[in-house]
Amino acid sequence: MKFTSAKFLILGLFLTGIILSCKKESEPTPITPDPTTDKNAAVNSWIYDNMKYWYLWTDQMPAKANSTADPDDYFYTLLNDYPNTDRFSWIQESSTELTNSLNGINKVFGIRYMVYDLDDTQTNVGFFITYVIKNSPAAKAGLKRGDIILTINGTQLTRTNFSSLTSAESVTFGMGKVENNALALTGSTIQVTKAEVQENPVHFWKVIEKDNKKIGYLLYSQFLTAFDDSLRKVFGEFKSKGVNELVLDLRLNPGGYISSADVLSSLIVKNLNVNNIIHSDQWNANVLKDRPAYGNPTKFRNEANNLGSLNRVFVLTSTGTASASELVINGLRPYMEVILIGDHTYGKNVGSVTLQDNQKRWNWGMQPIVLKTLNSRGESEYGTKNGFTPTYTVKDNIIPFKAWGDETETLLKKALEVITGQVAQVRTSANARLSISELKGEPLQVNVSENPRQNRKEMYITLPE
């Protein structure tokens, strides 16, 4: 079957009936259609047919059957070995909210944080703020990276209540501090109300000069096409200042548009050549039969602000570094040394596309996996839950978290040590810094947002018409 639209697919459910005439002693009681289940059957048919055509693992899908189940439940019955092999595809009742979230637009307080146990009973937890979105309600209220939250609306955060407490539209955060090598409430509170915000992912950059090195540092939080020119501008500044080492901080970056990953890769790669391949994409046979051009490899772009002759790039990573972030790492490896500092990455080597009904019969939108990416060597070995293994394993677990670009900040400090060959000597008072390892082990959640949609790890494309 060949579809006429590559971006939004239209599939309907057609019912035929046969009227039989015969003599009966009494007519049966008419059955009143259930509008909900009838609508679900139509939506589910649309879901199945679209998935059957586009889904990367189309050959693993079950046979089509009429279903009146809730579309959300039905969708997950179609996925390949969910939630193991395919732990990535999803569906939302609002396609508008889906497309907004993919473009960095979410209704949020505007913070990301680590969640850690605070006691031996593994009951109480704390939020350790790692990131505050610029111009968000949280930023306007004065919250910043390094702040600690211990209560919400006067209630101590625990393993069982912290998710529900952050679901409110407006909250009052009870702030904490490190005191005598322990945590305590400061007595101050900050009230914040959610608002719709579009995040600018080009969050922070600077040039650090050390030992005849000019080191560009960039914190980039999501691959969003609307900010590609902002990315180019930063690299223009790096180039004009003679940057000869690059530290790319992707520890908070869950992915985004593949096209933006291609822009970033083209700004970084050594000896830029537009005939060289960044990645190739594998699609299912249905798609390639109708659209053979989708199988063509993606090549580097002619980016004027490419840094030229970098021999290596340092990438700061976490278990939340995912998808398009990993695509950049994988795509650059054949051409230059890529040094990873931090934790292993998320492990997502597949990408998705947004499908919705442009007849507007319903507002469901789905984000199924449709392709797998490989670099110019045909490598795609990072698609496991362990992702890429860091070159230098460094736990990002020293609180309070230092400001972005601070040369003593945990992961950046390690990168600077490797670049310069010198170990930084950091002096702090006994009460100023506290090792999270003393606060009971590994984090429960890493760089989590109070909006669940922001926590998705994704790599996606907009299909050409």
DAURMO-V149236 format. One record per pair of residues at least 4 apart in sequence whose ideal C-beta (glycine too) atoms are under 7 Angstrom apart, sorted by the first residue. I is the first residue (numbers start at 1). J is the second residue. Records with the same first field share a line. If there is no record, write none. Layout:
# DAURMO-V149236
I = J / J
This chain:
# DAURMO-V149236
1 = 53
2 = 290
3 = 9 / 53
5 = 9 / 10
6 = 291 / 463 / 464 / 465
7 = 463 / 465
8 = 355 / 356 / 358
9 = 50 / 53 / 355
10 = 357 / 358 / 359
11 = 45 / 46 / 49 / 50
13 = 41 / 42 / 45
33 = 38
34 = 38
35 = 39
36 = 40
37 = 41 / 68
38 = 42
39 = 43
40 = 44 / 68 / 69 / 70 / 71
41 = 45 / 66 / 67 / 68
42 = 46
43 = 47 / 71 / 362 / 364
44 = 48 / 67 / 69 / 71 / 74
45 = 49
46 = 50 / 357
47 = 51 / 71 / 74 / 75 / 366
48 = 52 / 64 / 78
49 = 53
50 = 54 / 355
51 = 55 / 61 / 78 / 368
52 = 58 / 61
53 = 286
54 = 287 / 353 / 355 / 368 / 370
55 = 61 / 284 / 368 / 369 / 370
56 = 284 / 350 / 369 / 370 / 371 / 372
57 = 80 / 86
58 = 284 / 286
60 = 80
61 = 78
62 = 78
67 = 74
69 = 73 / 74
70 = 74
71 = 75 / 91 / 364
72 = 91
75 = 91 / 366
76 = 82
79 = 86 / 89
80 = 85 / 86
81 = 85 / 86
82 = 86 / 87
83 = 87
86 = 369
88 = 348 / 350 / 352 / 369
89 = 352 / 367 / 368 / 369
90 = 367
91 = 364 / 366
92 = 97 / 98 / 365
93 = 363 / 364
94 = 98 / 363
95 = 99 / 356 / 363 / 364 / 365
96 = 100 / 363
97 = 101
98 = 102 / 354 / 365 / 367
99 = 103 / 354 / 365
100 = 105 / 106
101 = 105 / 106 / 453
102 = 354 / 460
103 = 224 / 226
104 = 198 / 199 / 201 / 222 / 224
105 = 196 / 198
106 = 197 / 451 / 453 / 454
107 = 194 / 195 / 196 / 451
108 = 136 / 194 / 197 / 449 / 450 / 451 / 454
109 = 136 / 137 / 138 / 192 / 194 / 450
110 = 132 / 133 / 136 / 137 / 138 / 139 / 197
111 = 129 / 131 / 132 / 138 / 143 / 450
112 = 130 / 131 / 252 / 447 / 448 / 449
113 = 127 / 128 / 129 / 130 / 448
114 = 128 / 130 / 443 / 446 / 447
115 = 125 / 127 / 162 / 443 / 444 / 445 / 448
116 = 125 / 126 / 128 / 436 / 439 / 440 / 443 / 444
117 = 122 / 125 / 439 / 440 / 441 / 444
118 = 124 / 125 / 126 / 183 / 439
119 = 123 / 124 / 440
120 = 440
122 = 159 / 440
123 = 158 / 159
124 = 156 / 157 / 158
125 = 157 / 158 / 159 / 162 / 444
126 = 148 / 149 / 150 / 157 / 176 / 183
127 = 149 / 157
128 = 148 / 399 / 401
129 = 143 / 145 / 146 / 147 / 149
130 = 145 / 252 / 401 / 447
131 = 145 / 252 / 447
132 = 136 / 138 / 139 / 143 / 144 / 145
133 = 139 / 197 / 199
134 = 139 / 200 / 203
135 = 139 / 197
136 = 197
137 = 141 / 192 / 193 / 194 / 195
138 = 143 / 192
139 = 143
141 = 190 / 191 / 192
142 = 190
143 = 147 / 190
145 = 401 / 403 / 404
146 = 400 / 401 / 402 / 403
147 = 175
148 = 175 / 176 / 177 / 183 / 400
149 = 173 / 174 / 175 / 176
150 = 156 / 157 / 174 / 176 / 183 / 185
151 = 155 / 156 / 157 / 174
152 = 157 / 165 / 166 / 171 / 173
153 = 165 / 171 / 172
154 = 174
155 = 161 / 165
157 = 161 / 162 / 165
158 = 162
161 = 165
162 = 166
163 = 167
166 = 450
169 = 193 / 194
170 = 191 / 193
171 = 192
172 = 189 / 191
173 = 189 / 190 / 192
174 = 185 / 189
175 = 186 / 188 / 189 / 190
176 = 183 / 184 / 185 / 186
177 = 184 / 186
178 = 183 / 399 / 400 / 431 / 432 / 434
179 = 184 / 431
180 = 431
181 = 430 / 431 / 434
199 = 221 / 222
200 = 227 / 230
201 = 220 / 221 / 222 / 224 / 227
202 = 220 / 227 / 230 / 231 / 234
203 = 219 / 221
204 = 219 / 404 / 405
205 = 217 / 218 / 234
206 = 217 / 405
207 = 214 / 215 / 216 / 238 / 241 / 243
208 = 215 / 217 / 407
209 = 214
210 = 215 / 416 / 420
211 = 420
213 = 244 / 245 / 419 / 420
214 = 241 / 242 / 243 / 244
215 = 243 / 245 / 247 / 419
216 = 238 / 243 / 246 / 247
217 = 247 / 249 / 405 / 412
218 = 234 / 248 / 249
219 = 249 / 404
220 = 248 / 249 / 250 / 253
221 = 252 / 253
222 = 253 / 254 / 256
223 = 255 / 256 / 257 / 260 / 261 / 324
224 = 256 / 257 / 260
225 = 257 / 259 / 260
227 = 231
228 = 232 / 260 / 263
229 = 233
230 = 234
231 = 235 / 263 / 264 / 267
232 = 236 / 267 / 303 / 305
233 = 237
234 = 238
235 = 239 / 267 / 305 / 307
236 = 240 / 305
237 = 241
238 = 243 / 307
239 = 243 / 305 / 307
243 = 307
245 = 419
246 = 268 / 307 / 310 / 313 / 314
247 = 314 / 316 / 412 / 415
248 = 313 / 314 / 315
249 = 316
250 = 315 / 316 / 317 / 321 / 325
251 = 316 / 317 / 318 / 320 / 321 / 342 / 396 / 411
252 = 320 / 447
253 = 321 / 325
254 = 320 / 322 / 323 / 456 / 457 / 458
255 = 322 / 323 / 324 / 325 / 457 / 458 / 459
256 = 260 / 324 / 458
257 = 324 / 460
258 = 262 / 324 / 327 / 351 / 459 / 460 / 461
259 = 263
260 = 264 / 324
261 = 265 / 324 / 327 / 328
262 = 266 / 278 / 298 / 301
263 = 267 / 301 / 303
264 = 268 / 328
265 = 269 / 278 / 300 / 328 / 331 / 332
266 = 272 / 300 / 301 / 303 / 306
267 = 303 / 305 / 306 / 307
268 = 307 / 310 / 313 / 332
269 = 300 / 306 / 332 / 335 / 336
270 = 309 / 310 / 311 / 335 / 336
271 = 309
272 = 300 / 303 / 306
273 = 300
274 = 299 / 300 / 301 / 302
275 = 299
276 = 299 / 300 / 376
277 = 297 / 298 / 299 / 376
278 = 298 / 299 / 300 / 331
279 = 298 / 327 / 331 / 373 / 374 / 375
280 = 297 / 374
281 = 294 / 371 / 373
282 = 371 / 372 / 374
283 = 287 / 288 / 294 / 295 / 370 / 371
285 = 289
287 = 291 / 294
288 = 292 / 294 / 295
310 = 336
311 = 336 / 337
312 = 336 / 337 / 339
313 = 332 / 336 / 338
314 = 339 / 341 / 415
315 = 329 / 338 / 340
316 = 341 / 342 / 411 / 412 / 415
317 = 321 / 340 / 341 / 342 / 343 / 345 / 390
318 = 342 / 343 / 396 / 446 / 447
319 = 343 / 344 / 346 / 446
320 = 346 / 446 / 447
321 = 325 / 326 / 345 / 346
322 = 326 / 345 / 346 / 348 / 457
323 = 327 / 348 / 457 / 458 / 459
324 = 328 / 459
325 = 329
326 = 330 / 345 / 348 / 349 / 382 / 387 / 388
327 = 331 / 373 / 459
328 = 332
329 = 333 / 338 / 388
330 = 375 / 379 / 382
331 = 375
332 = 336 / 338
333 = 338 / 375
334 = 375 / 376 / 377
339 = 391 / 418
340 = 388 / 390 / 391
341 = 390 / 391 / 392 / 394 / 411 / 414 / 415
342 = 390 / 394 / 396 / 411
343 = 390 / 393
344 = 386 / 387 / 388 / 389 / 390
345 = 382 / 387 / 388
346 = 387 / 457
347 = 382 / 383 / 384 / 385 / 386 / 387
348 = 383 / 457 / 459
349 = 372 / 373 / 380 / 382 / 383
350 = 369 / 371 / 372 / 383
351 = 370 / 371 / 373 / 459 / 460 / 461
352 = 367 / 368 / 369 / 370 / 458 / 460
353 = 370 / 460 / 461 / 463
354 = 365 / 367 / 460
355 = 365 / 366 / 368
356 = 365
357 = 361 / 362
367 = 460
372 = 380
373 = 380
374 = 378 / 379 / 380
375 = 379
382 = 387 / 388
392 = 414
394 = 410 / 411 / 414
396 = 410 / 411
397 = 435 / 436 / 437
398 = 410 / 433 / 435 / 436
399 = 434 / 436
402 = 406 / 408 / 409
407 = 412 / 413 / 416 / 424
408 = 413 / 424 / 426
409 = 413
411 = 415
412 = 416
413 = 417 / 424
414 = 418
415 = 419
416 = 420 / 424
417 = 422 / 423 / 424
428 = 432 / 433
434 = 438
448 = 455
449 = 454 / 455
